[in-house]
Amino acid sequence: MELLRTPDERFENLPDYPFAPNYVEVPSGDAGSLRMHYLDEGPRNAAVILLLHGEPSWSYLYRRMIPIIVDAGHRAVAVDLVGFGRSDKPSDRADYTYERHVKWMSDWLVANDLRGITLFCQDWGGLIGLRLVAALP
């Protein structure tokens, strides 16, 4: 699988987006892995609110909600789905399947060992997120 990666400098100085990037490598389905980006704001021991965007957005969508969630005492975690934002982007359209998105997010969730989360999602994030809730209650 050939992967594309948007240079980090493309994300500098975005309005209302002061968050530090975090990355996790997940299996690509082929030999190797791909990098998924996420934001992780708030106390590490607080209740996790997982924010999953849809198409064609990315974690930037939640830039105004994250401070409100953190101010309420929660931990806000916003993932960039594969192909969006700072996450790696497979170059072949055929690599973007629903099953692969679910697998990538499942691997990301296991790698981050998040439990007892509250899911907030929309569009494709809803389809992927609800599948994860059913598979990993």
MOTAFEN-V973284 format. One record per residue. N is the residue number from 1. NEAR is the number of other ideal C-beta (glycine too) atoms within 10 Angstrom. D_FIRST is the distance of its C-alpha to the first C-alpha in whole Angstrom. Layout:
n->N near->NEAR d_first->D_FIRST
n->N near->NEAR d_first->D_FIRST
This chain:
n->1 near->16 d_first->0
n->2 near->9 d_first->4
n->3 near->19 d_first->6
n->4 near->9 d_first->10
n->5 near->12 d_first->13
n->6 near->15 d_first->16
n->7 near->8 d_first->19
n->8 near->10 d_first->21
n->9 near->7 d_first->24
n->10 near->8 d_first->23
n->11 near->16 d_first->25
n->12 near->8 d_first->28
n->13 near->7 d_first->31
n->14 near->11 d_first->30
n->15 near->7 d_first->33
n->16 near->10 d_first->34
n->17 near->15 d_first->30
n->18 near->11 d_first->32
n->19 near->20 d_first->29
n->20 near->7 d_first->28
n->21 near->14 d_first->24
n->22 near->15 d_first->23
n->23 near->12 d_first->19
n->24 near->18 d_first->18
n->25 near->14 d_first->14
n->26 near->21 d_first->13
n->27 near->12 d_first->11
n->28 near->20 d_first->7
n->29 near->17 d_first->8
n->30 near->12 d_first->6
n->31 near->7 d_first->8
n->32 near->10 d_first->9
n->33 near->16 d_first->9
n->34 near->23 d_first->9
n->35 near->16 d_first->13
n->36 near->25 d_first->15
n->37 near->25 d_first->18
n->38 near->21 d_first->22
n->39 near->22 d_first->25
n->40 near->18 d_first->28
n->41 near->19 d_first->31
n->42 near->20 d_first->35
n->43 near->10 d_first->36
n->44 near->7 d_first->34
n->45 near->7 d_first->37
n->46 near->14 d_first->37
n->47 near->14 d_first->36
n->48 near->21 d_first->32
n->49 near->22 d_first->32
n->50 near->23 d_first->28
n->51 near->24 d_first->27
n->52 near->26 d_first->24
n->53 near->23 d_first->24
n->54 near->17 d_first->23
n->55 near->13 d_first->21
n->56 near->9 d_first->22
n->57 near->17 d_first->23
n->58 near->20 d_first->22
n->59 near->26 d_first->24
n->60 near->20 d_first->26
n->61 near->19 d_first->28
n->62 near->26 d_first->29
n->63 near->16 d_first->31
n->64 near->10 d_first->34
n->65 near->14 d_first->34
n->66 near->24 d_first->33
n->67 near->16 d_first->36
n->68 near->11 d_first->38
n->69 near->23 d_first->37
n->70 near->16 d_first->37
n->71 near->10 d_first->41
n->72 near->12 d_first->41
n->73 near->10 d_first->40
n->74 near->18 d_first->37
n->75 near->19 d_first->33
n->76 near->25 d_first->31
n->77 near->24 d_first->27
n->78 near->27 d_first->25
n->79 near->30 d_first->21
n->80 near->25 d_first->19
n->81 near->24 d_first->17
n->82 near->25 d_first->13
n->83 near->21 d_first->13
n->84 near->23 d_first->16
n->85 near->23 d_first->19
n->86 near->23 d_first->18
n->87 near->25 d_first->15
n->88 near->24 d_first->11
n->89 near->17 d_first->10
n->90 near->19 d_first->7
n->91 near->10 d_first->8
n->92 near->9 d_first->8
n->93 near->8 d_first->11
n->94 near->8 d_first->10
n->95 near->18 d_first->8
n->96 near->14 d_first->11
n->97 near->11 d_first->13
n->98 near->11 d_first->16
n->99 near->9 d_first->16
n->100 near->17 d_first->12
n->101 near->18 d_first->14
n->102 near->16 d_first->17
n->103 near->17 d_first->15
n->104 near->23 d_first->14
n->105 near->23 d_first->18
n->106 near->16 d_first->19
n->107 near->19 d_first->17
n->108 near->21 d_first->18
n->109 near->21 d_first->22
n->110 near->12 d_first->22
n->111 near->12 d_first->21
n->112 near->18 d_first->24
n->113 near->6 d_first->26
n->114 near->15 d_first->28
n->115 near->8 d_first->31
n->116 near->6 d_first->33
n->117 near->18 d_first->31
n->118 near->11 d_first->33
n->119 near->15 d_first->30
n->120 near->17 d_first->30
n->121 near->18 d_first->28
n->122 near->16 d_first->28
n->123 near->14 d_first->26
n->124 near->18 d_first->22
n->125 near->24 d_first->23
n->126 near->15 d_first->26
n->127 near->15 d_first->24
n->128 near->21 d_first->21
n->129 near->22 d_first->24
n->130 near->13 d_first->27
n->131 near->16 d_first->24
n->132 near->19 d_first->24
n->133 near->12 d_first->28
n->134 near->8 d_first->28
n->135 near->10 d_first->26
n->136 near->13 d_first->27
n->137 near->5 d_first->31
